Amino acid sequence: MDFKYTLVGDPAEKLATIKRKAAQKFVTFVGDLSGGTFSGDMPLPIIGDMTVRGSYRINGDQITVMVSDKPESYSWDKVDLMLRDFIEGD
């Protein structure tokens, strides 16, 4: 499933913030301003931890996240919520 978000501010700075957040949450995040991959347990507000895997690509101020694996018990809406907080949050 693909999710699209807008990177507010300088894309390089935003990517650095995302990488820092990933490291703090023990998420493997490999990539650059063109794209990359991620995997790990990412906390989801209220409902606990979940493991997701996928890739991303950046085009200008748009980031497209392609999730390839998630727990079956979590809806795509919950995955979107988690990704939105991870990417658009401070």
N, C-alpha and C positions, 0 to 999 in steps of 0.2 A: 504494500500500500504506500502511495506517495503522499507526502505532505509538503505544502509550500508556505514559506514564511518570508517576511521582509526583514532584512538586516538594517536596523536603524543606526545611523552613524557610519563611521569608517569600517568597511568590511574586514580589513586586516585586524583592526582593534577588536571588533566583535568576535572574530574567529579566535583571537588570543584569549578573550574572556571565556568563550565556550570550551577551549582546551583546558583552561585553568579549572573551570567548574567540573569538567570530565575527570581530571586528575584527582580533585578533592573527593569525588564520588566513586573512585576506583573503576572508572570507565576507560577502556582502551580506546583511544581516539587517535587515528593516524590520518594525516592529510594536510592539505594546504588550501590556498584560495581557489583552486580549481575543483577540488573534491577530495573524498577520502572515505574511510570506513570507521565504524564504531561498534563496540560490543561491551556488555557488562550489565551489572545490576544497577538500575537507576531508580531512586526512590520516587514514588508517586504519592502526591499528597493524599492523606487520609487512609489509603488502602494498603500501604506497605511497599515492599520492594518488588521489582519485576526485572527480568532479564530480557533485553532487546538486542538485536543485531541489525545492522544495515549499512547503508552508505549515504553519502550526500554529494551534491554538486552545487557550486555557486556560480551564478551568472549575474554580474553586476551587484545589485543590492538584494537579489532573490536567492534564497537557499531552498533547494528541494531535497527532502529527506526521504529515502526509500527504505522502509522497514521490511526486512526479509524474514525476521523471526521475532515472535512475542509469545508469552504464555497464552494458551487458549482461553483461559478464564477472564482475560481482560479485553474489553471492547476496544475497537479502534478509536472511539471517542476518548477513552481514558489514555490511550497512547498519545493522541493529539494533545491532550491537556499537559501531559508530562513533557513532550517535546517543546510545546509552546513556552512553558515555564523555563525550560533549559536554554532555549535559543533566544527568546524575547525578554526573559527576566533579567534582572541586574546581577 
